[in-house]
Amino acid sequence: MRVNLQKYFQKLHRFHKKEGGHLFILTLLWIFLAAIIIPPVLSHVDTALKSERIYDEKTYAVYAADSGVEDALWHVKKGDLEDFLTDPTEYSPYDFETVWQYQAPEAINHINPTVSIANVWVPADYIVDAIGYTPDLEELSKIIEGNKLVVTGRVERPVDLLDPTSSGTYEIKLTFDQAACAGMRLESIGVWIPAGSEYIEDSSNLEYSISPTPPYQENLTRDIEPYYSGHAVIWSWDPPLLYTALPGTVAAADTITAKIYFQYTSNQSKPPFVSWVITSGVSDIPYSWDADTKIFHIVSQADEATVEARTAKSELRKMPSAINGDYAAIGASLMIDSDHDGYYRETLLSESSASINSLPDDAQVELAYLYWSGWRSDSTISTVFSDSCSNFNNWDRHGGTDWSVSYGQFRGHYDGNGESHRYLTKNADLNLSSYVGGIVTVSWSQSEGGTLESDDGLDFRFSGDGGTNWGSFIQAFRDDNPSGSFEYTVPVEYRTAHFRMEFYLVGFADSSEYCYLDNITVKVRAPDTSVTFKINGEQVYFDGSGVPQKGAQPLTADSAQTIINYDGGSQYGYSYASKKDVTALLRAFSGDEDHHNGNGTYTLGSVTASTNNQWSYAGWSLVIIYSSADTTGHQLYLYDTLAYCDHYTNLDFDSDGQAGGTIGGFIVPEPIPEEEDDPDAIAAKLTCFVGEGDLGYPSPSYPDPDYLSFNGTKMWDGTTTNYNSQASPNNAWNSTSTGLVQDGIDIDTFYVTWGSGLLEPGDTSAQIDMVTGIDIWNLIYIILSFRSETTTGGAITYLLEF
């Protein structure tokens, strides 16, 4: 369509000529309306902008506060609360009064939230009401760490969340130390059921209908009460029940266990129940509770926003004797069987290496111990003092003549002229201070003349301070026919720079009664305490101030042990084991520049040992104990007392006087979710460093096995050799280990899986046996790791406040 603009403007002009001021009036009207409408509109816009800003600021604060909760949850999961919670006091898992605070390390939306963490003692109300006071930290710690009455719990059968009719089964396990709990009676047993879960009434084995009525049901009442956003189930006895009358009690050597079961429904597969028991009759154990399920109250404050959460964590309680973390062990032989005859090792290596690259990137080296060990023949024994007994140049007779020289020997006879004359005392100090880790012996030849009585004999004693103070007398012999040679090991407390010894005549007052001494010597079986150590190909050491350095300087052992070996009852050389704490070296030089996490190649050399003998061996091992947020927790036990295992022996490696060793002080937790359906998941592992095991034994002539057993079951070391396989693990100490390039030592790791049934949740001890047949060997260390921490749950409750 076409428009004639000229005609349009002509019409508009004629209209305005006729209008006469109307447009002015309209304009004023529009201005008036604008004045009324625009200010409120602008005000509304301004208010909206302010509201949006306030809303954004609150949102930013909520995000910041939420990040504080996440940071706290991460620390709870990592298990490092004791390391960084120090305000207002050092963190303790048994401190239920203190609220710890810290500033979150990173700002979110320019806000650093303030985070507080507190332990929640779930059974507090019931226990405090029963005992009439609030227990302090010391009492709470003793109750749990005393290990006299242990309460644990586990989901024995979880709820199937896909089946709305499904129910679960929970087990409360009570372990009583028989000696400590003698006469104990039970006032009540309680369990907290968290929100979202329900106890199924009459489902407990305490309440099953049984005829005739068992003793534990005669005075039993059961109550269900609201508690901590969930409810508590309490089983009580009036009068109290003797603990041995509980259902399903099982007696072991030192303990009695009982298990209480009940069923529940829940919107969680494995809710965090907490159980407890209140007792009477034993004053120092009035109560106990499941300390493995920990509840934490977390509050994060960011400006005006507060985010509050409670989380549950299931973990193994920390026992005083255990180390928290996990471990890795590597090592290598330094002496090899060159001709592969299976019996003798002929070649001592100048050095050997081993590598590890399996530690997590974020691993923190908590401890690192370097061990080296070898066998030395008797030809290496050194004599540091010798007296042929032809004169008294080295001795003080205290002014008497009771001791004389006769035919090149010392002869003793009491002449009645003074008690002090009975003594024969070394008159100068002998410096034994550098032999603390070795074996120092005094020896002499001895005989007697005449007819002695039971009150005639010879005693001796030692001093470590030059004769100012003396130890107790030690008997060398009494009466006729003493052993022709005598040897005694000098205790470590006398191996000082001021060692002295003296003899004392007992009796020998009758005529023709004489004591004879000859060839008095002090000998040393010394360990090798100096080695070279390399990390990733570079030699490292500690300078005089203990600072890690790189350079061609040796490492000197912190401690050493030496033992005499025997064959057929006769001494046959000696073995040593030296140990160095190399934690600082690994923290400085392992891994890479960004992560000194323990990974690397390690090389040890310059070890001294004797070759060409059935006893010959030399080797080393590095044990790395580390922590990582990505690694499930463990409790560790390290035994590193050098021990010799003779023929047909079950080695007493923990030195308690009993064959084998019983490891206690832990409580096995439930498997974490990813372990539950995996029978090969690891519940525990142990590594042994053994020297001088032989591949050739057992043999057809000597078929008795060499093995390690865990709770009565033989374990396989992962090698298939003579008499040794997964199906028949009968030659564990075969100088062959998975991952070792050279033969000559064993650094064997044995794994206990959840599927094996050798460990179950709630177990508090395990029996380890190290058995040998005809073979003989040394144990340098055994380290054990039991799975502890399971998992940190999500928030039980989650609260937003403004």
C-alpha positions, 0 to 999 in steps of 0.5 A: 500500500502506498501512502501520500505523506504530503497530504498527511502532513497537510491534514495534520496542519489544518487540525492543529490550526483548529485545535485551540490549546487542547494539546497543552492540556493533554501534555500536562495531564500526562506529566501529572500521571507520570509524577504519580506512577513513576516514583512508586515504580522506581521504589519497587525496582530499588526494593527488588534489587535490594532484596535480590542482593540480600537473598544473594548474600544469604545464599552465599553465606549458606554455601560458605557455611555448608562448605564448613560442614563438608570440611568437618566431615572430611576431617572426621572421615580422615580421622585426624581430629586429634592432630588439628583440634586443639582449641580450647583443649586437645581433642579426645574421643572420650571428651563429651563436654568440650566443643572444639572450634576452628576456622575453615582453611578456605574462603567460600564467597569471601567468607571463612566459616567458623566450624565447631565439632563436638562428640555426642555420648548417646547413652549419657542420659541413661548412664548418668541417671544410673550412676548418679554423676557425670563421669570425667574424661579419665574414667571414660577412657579407662572404661573403654581402654581397659578392655574389661567389658567390651560392647560392640554392635553390628548389622548382622543382616541389613535391610533390603531397601528394594523390598518394603517388607524387608527387615534387618537383624542387629547384633549386640556383642558383650565380651567380659574379661572373666577375672575383671568381671567376676561377680558382675551383674547386669542392671540393663542393656540399651540400644539407641535406634536412630530416626528412620528406623524402628525396633520390631517388638518382641524380636529380641532373643532376650524376649523369645518365648521359651519353656521353661522360662530361662533365668534371664527372662524371670525378672526382665522388663523391656521399655521403648522410649523416645530418645535423640530424635529416634528411640531407645530400647531398654532391657532391665532386670530387677534384681540384676542378672548375673552376666553369665546367665545371658543367652548364648554365652561362650567361654574362652580361655580368659573371656566370656561372650554373649550376643543379643539379637533383635530385628528392625525396619529402616529406611537405611540399609545399615543404620548407626545403632549405639548400644550400652550396658549398666552393671553392678557388683564390680566397682570399677566397671559400672557401665560400658558402651559401644565406642566404635560408633561415634556420633559427631555434632557439627555446626558451621557459622558463616555470617548470619547463616548456620548449617548444623549436621550430625554424622555417624562414623564406625571405626575401631577404637584406638587402643594404646598399644596400636599405631593408627594407619596402614603399612607397606613392607619391601626389602631384598636379600644381600646374600644369594645361593649362587649355585642354587643347591638350596642350602648354602649362600655363597655370595654377599652382595655389595647392595640390593634394591627394592621399589614401591609405587603403590602408596596413594599420592596424598600419603603421609609417611607417619613412620618408616623403619629400616631393618637389616640383618645377617648371620656371622660365624664364631670366627668374627667374635672379638676379644676385648679383654683377656687375662691368662691369670699368671699375675694380678696386674689387672686385679685388686686382692684388697690387701689379702692373700686369699688369692694367689697364682699357682702354676699359671692359674689364680688359686683361691682359699680363705685364710680367715684373715678378713672377709674383704680378702675373699674378693678379687676385683678388676682394678680398671674400667673396661669400656663396653659402651659401644657394644650395647646392641651386641652380646658381651660375655665373660668367660673363664676356666674353673676347677676345684681342689679337695672335697667341697661341701654345698656351702663352698663355691664361687660367685661373681658380680658386675658394676657399671660405674667403676665399682661405686655400685655393684649388682647382685652376686651370681653363682658360678658353682657350688660343691665338687665338680664344677663345669670346666668352662663358664660363660655369662652374658653381661646385662645391658645395664653394665655395658658402659664405659666403666665396666668392672667385675669381681669374684667372691670366694664362698666357703673354701675355709677348710684345708686343701679346699681350693678354687682355680680360675684361668683364662678370663676373657670378655668377648663381643659378638657385635652387630653391623650397625653401619650401612649405606642407604639410597633413595631413588639412586641417591645416597642419603644420611642424617647430619650431626643435627639429625637433618636429612642430607644427600651425600656419601655418608653412612647410616648408623643404627638407632638400635641393634639386637644380637642372638646366639644361634644353636645347632643340636644344643651347641652354639653355632655363630650368631645373628643380629638385627639393626634398626634405623628410624628413617621417617625424616629421610622418606619425608624429604626424599621419597616420591617426587618434588610434589609428593614425598609420599613414600613411593620410590626405589630404595637401596641398602648396602655395605652389610657385613655377614658370613657366607658359605654356611647353612646358617648364612644369610643377609638382607634388609627390609623397609616398613612404611607406616602411612596415613591417607584420606583415601585409605580405610583405617587400620590398627597396627601391631609391630613386634621386632624383638629378634628371635631364634626358632629352633627345630620343631618349635612354635616360636614365642614371638611376643615373648609372653612365655606361651607358644605362638602369640595372641594379639589383642587390644583391637575390635574387628568392625563390620566390613564397609559396603564395598567389602560386604559382597566381596569374599576376597576383601582384606580384613587383616594382613601380616608381614614377617621378615625371616632370615635363613629359612631353607627352600630344601626343608621340609624334605622327604627325610624331614617332612614336618612343615614350616608354616604360619597359622592364623586362628588355627588355619595355615596361611599361604605366602603367595609362592609355589615352591618345594612343599608349598602351594596355596592348597598345601602351604607347608614351607612358608620360610623358604627364602622365597617371597613374592616380589623379591628378586634374590633368594635368601630371606623371607618378607612374606605377607599373608592376607586374611579375607572377610570370606575366610571366616577367620575374623568376624566383627566384634572379635577382640583377639587372634592367635598367630602361630609360627611353626617349624619342623627341621628348619631353623631360622630367625624372626626379625619382625612381624607386623600385623594390620587389622581393618578398623575404620569402616566408613563415615556416614552421611548426615543423620540430621541436617539443619539450616538456620538464619 
